[in-house]
Amino acid sequence: MLRFRLAIKNLLSAGTRTWLSASILALACLIMVMYMGVLQGWNTQAKTDAINWQFGQGEIRSPKYDPYDPFTIDDGHAVIPAGAEGEAVPILVRQASIYPQGRLQNITLQGLPKHQNLLSIPTGKFTTEKEGVIPVVIGKRMAKTANLKVGDMTTLRWRDKGGTFDAAQVLVADIFRTNVPEADMGILWLDIDKLYEMTGLRGEASYLVLSNAGYHKNVPSWNYISKETLLEPLEAMVAAESIGAYVIFFILTGLAALAIFDTQVLSIFRRQKEIGTFIALGMTRKQVVRMFTIEGTSLSFFGVILAAIVGIPFGVWLKSTGVSLGKPTEAMNINMAQTIYPVFGTSLILGTVIIIVGISALVSYLPARKIAHMEPTLALKGKIQ
Amino acid sequence: MNTITAILVAFLGWQSQPSAETIMKKVDENMTSKNQVAESKMIIKGKRGSRTITSKSWSVGDKKAMTEYLSPAREAGTKMLKLENELYIYNPSTDRTIMLSGHMLRQSVMGSDLSYEDMMEDRKLMDIYNAKVVGEETIGDRKVYVIEMEAKVEDVAYAKRKAWIDVERFVPLKEELFAKSGQLLKKTTMSDVENIDGRWFPKTVLYKDMLKDGEGTTFSLTTVKFDQDIPEYIFTKAALKK
């Protein structure tokens, strides 16, 4: 306790030098926690959205279907396995073209049941009172690229199961907003029963989105992709973004560590008489080394306290208002909300504090080791060693 | 007596009109050759003006074809190889050959009204359609048979076609392609019919995607030679990079 009190007293007496080092440590701590908090918030939001709009509790794909290979779409469908009702939502994927304002635009038709509630696609809007018109819902990005509004009609051309062209008018019954571009870009969502009628592929699906992950065990011939596997690219994207945060964090922490190291070297050089006095009064060299190490490490505590004073109210405010990234996120075509609500987990905060305190302790201890080799008599005289 | 005469005239009229099969067979004889080497000009008319693309093509029947684009400079050197139901495109700027399939076949050829999949249909019309002559009309100063074709197989691109065939020359002068719903999808108009090596052949074809805006794409043959000696290596993927 005495050592700790002495350390604090010495630090406070150092004045500006102490507060500058502590401020850099606080800044490093704050940037790390805030940046990682925003990334964590993005990760959580992106995963939630992907589950709600796209993946459910996982997917089972018909044997020939691969969503990343457009060559497989034509043949990538099979009869929906028995017992799927209530356990999964079937989706049938077909390629087609629309002609908004007389322009040809290739799109994907995705049919899913009108009365599903697993995915957030507004399937309840698959209605129209117009005869011979197919009601569809589209995302905001799709609406923008095709220049379509709710109530607009355009010609749809598709091929049936035999490859014969057919054409009809489609009505945009609703435009939804989603953060998941994969549920939006180039897709026309429509009632699967209507798509069966259009293509002749009654009772078939390209893939099933699972509401009960365990159902896949009943259908071994379909390819099961777990929710975790489907979310891996998102995790990888956030992990890649985290590298930037680590780089900034380690640069700032490194600067602070350098300052602490320099301060320690200078202290030991200038306070040789003090060190000699401590040893003469009965302290072991180890105890003196520990005292100087505690003194250096205490800087990090000052930094953490400073970070907490500024960071806690700022973090609370940020958590409630979120970080607005503006409209460009839609144009980036990645799963990212316009406003991200940061998540400050205990492990994030504790981890950052431990790293900062650990590095400070290390850079405080390294120069303090010199004390162990000092001759107390020479130190008392203040002779340079 | 009048009734008998009317029946006789109708019967003789019916007898003098060849069946759709006969007409289409004659059209096939006229239009298809063992092989063909042609240089052509494609004029694509869009909202922002028109573009002209020239090309040279070699084809054997309907199964094999190679096209090399000659101009403009941006397209020059691009080659397209059709082998049965496979279509390969070579791009000289990337020095890559890609096989087109699925949705890529629905893309338009160089921004024209033709899609790649339009070039992939290679079966004889009479093998996939039931045809009947529904009347006679006049296009310009030419008398034509009007033939309606309805698909008799499932795997056919257009459920219904309507063709206007020159009565004397057995050359199609107009064709309309319909969706299953009856919607008119494409329209082709042939003109500049010339006698080349003993066969009547339309040298200009106007393709119009009826769902798209614009005036369509005009395809004109500048030179065409039939039954030539075409080396087999032309129709290989290796020839794309040469």
Boltz contact constraints between the chains, C-beta under 6 A:
constraints:
  - contact:
      token1: [A, 70]
      token2: [B, 102]
      max_distance: 6.0
  - contact:
      token1: [A, 70]
      token2: [B, 103]
      max_distance: 6.0
  - contact:
      token1: [A, 71]
      token2: [B, 101]
      max_distance: 6.0
  - contact:
      token1: [A, 71]
      token2: [B, 102]
      max_distance: 6.0
  - contact:
      token1: [A, 73]
      token2: [B, 102]
      max_distance: 6.0
  - contact:
      token1: [A, 74]
      token2: [B, 102]
      max_distance: 6.0
  - contact:
      token1: [A, 95]
      token2: [B, 103]
      max_distance: 6.0
  - contact:
      token1: [A, 97]
      token2: [B, 106]
      max_distance: 6.0
  - contact:
      token1: [A, 99]
      token2: [B, 211]
      max_distance: 6.0
  - contact:
      token1: [A, 102]
      token2: [B, 212]
      max_distance: 6.0
  - contact:
      token1: [A, 102]
      token2: [B, 213]
      max_distance: 6.0
  - contact:
      token1: [A, 104]
      token2: [B, 212]
      max_distance: 6.0
  - contact:
      token1: [A, 106]
      token2: [B, 103]
      max_distance: 6.0
  - contact:
      token1: [A, 106]
      token2: [B, 106]
      max_distance: 6.0
  - contact:
      token1: [A, 155]
      token2: [B, 211]
      max_distance: 6.0
  - contact:
      token1: [A, 162]
      token2: [B, 154]
      max_distance: 6.0
  - contact:
      token1: [A, 162]
      token2: [B, 155]
      max_distance: 6.0
  - contact:
      token1: [A, 163]
      token2: [B, 155]
      max_distance: 6.0
  - contact:
      token1: [A, 164]
      token2: [B, 156]
      max_distance: 6.0
  - contact:
      token1: [A, 164]
      token2: [B, 159]
      max_distance: 6.0
  - contact:
      token1: [A, 164]
      token2: [B, 180]
      max_distance: 6.0
  - contact:
      token1: [A, 165]
      token2: [B, 157]
      max_distance: 6.0
  - contact:
      token1: [A, 165]
      token2: [B, 158]
      max_distance: 6.0
  - contact:
      token1: [A, 165]
      token2: [B, 179]
      max_distance: 6.0
  - contact:
      token1: [A, 165]
      token2: [B, 185]
      max_distance: 6.0
  - contact:
      token1: [A, 166]
      token2: [B, 179]
      max_distance: 6.0
  - contact:
      token1: [A, 166]
      token2: [B, 180]
      max_distance: 6.0
  - contact:
      token1: [A, 166]
      token2: [B, 181]
      max_distance: 6.0
  - contact:
      token1: [A, 167]
      token2: [B, 179]
      max_distance: 6.0
  - contact:
      token1: [A, 167]
      token2: [B, 181]
      max_distance: 6.0
  - contact:
      token1: [A, 167]
      token2: [B, 183]
      max_distance: 6.0
  - contact:
      token1: [A, 168]
      token2: [B, 181]
      max_distance: 6.0
